[in-house]
Amino acid sequence: MTKVLDHATAAEAFIKDEERTNWHDDTLWFVRQKRDLAAHGVPEWETLRAWASQIKNHTLSKMDEYLVQFEENARANGVHVHWAKDGDEHNRIIHDIMKKHEVRNVVKSKSMLTEECHLNSYLAKHDIDVVDTDLGERIVQFRKEPPSHIVLPAIHLKKQDVSETFHQHIGTEKGNNDPQYLTEAARQHLRNHFIESDLAITGVNFAVAETGGFVVCTNEGNADMGAHTAKVHIACMGFEKIIPKAKHLGVFLRLLTRSATGQPITTYSSHFLKPREGQEMHIVIVDNGRSRQLGRKDFRNSLKCIRCAACFNTCPVYRRSGGHSYHTAVAGPIGSILNPNLDMKANADLPFASTLCGSCSNVCPVKIDIHEQLWKWRQEIVKEGYVAESKSLAMKGAAWLFSKPSVYRAVAKVGLSVMRNMPFMVNNKLNAWYKQREMPEAPKESFRDWYNKNNK
Ligand code: SF4
């Protein structure tokens, strides 16, 4: 098994290329600004956020009832409903359906759940070829990379990278970086896969308990193309995708894309209710640790997430470290509070990959207190002993120092003098903080001295 690097170590590879890091930062900030413009264009934005949060809170408190209601209604609509306790079971269920239909060619639209369950690699081991049909996902699939962002999977790549990847895999003209040309080439390439596929997999954005129907949002129409041409349609959903009533969709659909990309509405918000004549439709409802998270009172409301990625686009750490540094399917601030629930030890680094500035919580359309949860996870992780001994000792030392004002004042004086006269003692290769940072010039006097002088 490949050793998983922690966030800081993995980020080193990304930030080595300063120009790319700046470009990644600027691009995502541009998306954040588009989100702000779209949000400010809706006078009732804060009311919508409050409603979305309350609907999700209510749903989480009655999750068992709504899931059963959804199942009953979906079955009544002629849909096969399956329950999977974890990723392995999810993959086995899907594989069994494929075996029954002797399926070899599969198209899949964007689904972070299938990434979480490692479905593609599971099926590849069983000789089943899955073609990801979302443009960004197809690009990273060609490159054998995971998506680096839940809405913009290839955001870490420039058009030159895409051009080279397409040249290698679908024979586009070398060096032609024209986005129009590249997109058209991808479109022609994917069209054949849609036509030849036997089975289509989609994700689910919202599952409506009242009707047993579900909604899939895409900007490319690829989920519809797959589901409408294949004989079998499998929709995969984490159980938190449930909402009680169809009328609630209006709240979430208005929030989702404005928060994600700044668009007023997703290009395709497709409603699926039952299989068309001659088609078979399946829904796989997955737990994979969600029940455990629901039982953690400090972290349960992370399950309100509608995967818009606004928290990614605003996060200064995500923007400057890239999605792959998070070494998990769902990166960014929300990933850092979901993944310790799946494996606290393996993901103990993630809640520390944050400045705790709170910008994520401010933009979250369903009002998840993301930065508060990051802080609470840190406490859990320290309690469980999953932080490095050196960090733990340093924190104990700092706690002692801060509790002794006179010692603190003496140490601060020495520290200031060292920073002014011997900066190399602080800014050196052993200090990871300054690997990618400029050390500012230390002030001539401390704030305490200045304050005492000026506030007599
Ligand atoms: S936590 Fe909030 S902001 Fe982040 S992806 Fe989920 S819904 Fe969007």
Residues whose N, C-alpha, C, O or C-beta is under 5 A from the ligand:
A	BS01	SF4	C305 I306 R307 C308 A309 A310 C311 I334 C360 V363 C364 P365 V366 I368
